[in-house]
Amino acid sequence: MSLATPSFPPPAMGDYAHDWALVDVETSGLIPRRDRVLSVAVVTIGADGRQTGEFSTLVNPGCDPGPVEVHGLTAERLLGAPAFEQVAERIGKMLNGRVLVAHNAQFDYDFLAYEFAHARMWLPVSQRLCTLALNRQVDPPTSDLKLGTLAAHYGVPQQHAHDALDDTRVLAGILRASLREAERLALPLPLVSCPPRAESQFTPKPPKTPCAYRNPGRLEPGGTLQQGMKVAITGETSCARAELIGRGVAAGLNMMASVSHHTSVLVTNEPASGSAKARRATTEGIPVIDEGSFLKLLDTVEPGTSHEAPGAAPSVPAPRRPATTPTGSADKPLQDRRVLVLGGTHEEAVAARTRVVELGGSAAVNLSRSVTDVVVLTGGEKDRRMRRIAELELAVQDERWLADPTAANVSIVQADAATGEEAPTNVTVPHFQVLPRGGVIDLSTPEWHLTASWAPKGHCEVDVVAFVLDEDEQVTFDEDFVFYGAPENPAGTVRLLTGGPTEQTVAIDLAALPPASHKVVVAAAIDGTATFGDIGAVQISTASGSDAAPSARATLDAATTERTLLLGEFYRRGLIWRFRAVGQGYDHGLDALARGFGVEITD
């Protein structure tokens, strides 16, 4: 590939041919709502693979440029550059009508969306493609999915890392190779729809200050308030509601927007009003006092017990891993093998994938570069992927193989579709721990990504959500419920990232969570009448960064009639954070799940 002309022949199929706008931005920081773009590069490529345009520019952000040691862009160097609004129209014309492509595309997309909003313009992008998400599907045998690592793997020359234009040219080569791998594996492109967004619609509210004290329980009759008690207010009040809340917060109380089983007291002058909070208080047996009594009790609030401080950052031993077992050993004959199960009833497929894990293997939910074996149950021979599996010369087995996988040590050979050369499929891949349901690992770094993925189902839409919980397993405030409508909690410590129609990620900064946060629960929910029995297996992967190799994977597929599914939970034990694969399903919808965690849902 020529760096001056990053053109490439597209795969010979219509689904992979689009007009592309390859984008890279260098920024003053990592938070789009706070930081600014310092440089931007756009390379446009037609469906025929030929370059149609190229533009790059430095941008004067009018603020501190941030980590100069990373991007090399000093304030002096940016001084004469145009402001973003001066180049927004030209960039918009290059993006309009094309699929935006970037490595970690949501990052570039969100920064551009904010910059266009600052310029009082709409970002003219209706679809985006993330090469990071695409390569998570391809699953190449690399140590991680960083741009430089993939460039080396695919043979794309890289000259100046963190230079926007050079990174965009490198991205063109990675896109070319990734599309060919996707075509080879018959993978649908993880295109993400991007409806118009105004800055005011996706700017999180200013962070609230979490209560510093643990909840001591309910207010006793004739007793006093204690710091940490959860207090809710409903109905008309003589004092302004904001004043009551402010005085409660100043006294060390946890002023809540909703009532749950853990509420200490409800303040209302109208206990028979029939409001949702009053009804819930009656159902749960929550004490009720009037406004005057609350104001008197505020004068004698007793000291509370502070939350246990988590420390500056998790500092624990490396993640627990099973003892190293040689590939093909008697107790774990499928160690380091990735097995795709096709066909069968839901129960038969679940049993087969469970058996794969028992034998030390990893159960795949999609065909990828790392799949080493395919188990075909009844009807699986009709799967549309069987033709590609035959072309790749993967080992195809029936269910009897799982009873005695004597072929686990056989070296399988496949032909490379691009070069015609033979390459062994049993290449060394990054090691990750295979977790069963309930499996636990210790976490050694503060930043973690939990990615959930599943096989494409045209009639099913899955939403991944997260709840930041206290020691009572309740949200501190409603904004600690992260979902598609509010993809980031106020502090920015938990974020929802969309990699495609069948992949969503929750990014968590454990070190930045307040002492009150003891657990982050990640769940999935299905909209409509479909169930997780219709979806099938859901794979979850944990990684210490967006482009890091997975440290652990679990395949959750026991659900049948359930509409919500707890995927995993990050929880704290003293100074140690751990992750548990859960896989617990419920027949009720997302609204009931959210209410169970203390989120106020308006019907």
Buried (B, 14 or more C-beta within 10 A) or exposed (E): BEBEEBBBEBBEEEEBBBEBBBBBBBBBBEBBEEBBBBBBBBBBBBEEBEBBEBBBBBBBBEBEBBBBEEBBBEEEBBEEBEBBBEBBEEBBBBBEEBBBBBBBBBBBBBBBBBBBBBBEBEBBBBBBBBBBBBBBBBBBEBEBBBBBBBBBBBEBEBEEBBBBBBBBBBBBBBBBBBBBBBBBBBBBBBBBEBEEBEBEEBEBEEEBEBBBBBBBEBBEEEEEBBBBBBBBBBBEBEEEEEEBBEBBBEBBBBBBBBBBBBBBBBBBBEBEBEBBBBEBBBEBEBBBBBBEEBBEBBEEBEEBEBBBEBEEBBEBEEBBEEEEBEBBEEEBBBBBBBBBBBBBEBEBBBBBBBBBBEBBBBBBBBBBBBBBBBBBBEEBEEBEBBEBBEBBEBBBBEBEBBEEBEEBEEEBEBEEBEEEEEEEBBEEBBEBBBBEBEBBBBBBBBBBBBBBBBBEBEEBEBBBBBBBBBBBBBBBBBBBBBBEEBBBBBBBBBBBBBBBBBBBBBBBBBBBBBBBBBBBBBBBBBEEEBBBBBBBBBBBBBBBBBBBBBBBBBBBBBBBEBBBBBBBBBBBEEBBBBBBBBBBBBEEBBBBBBBBBBBBBEE
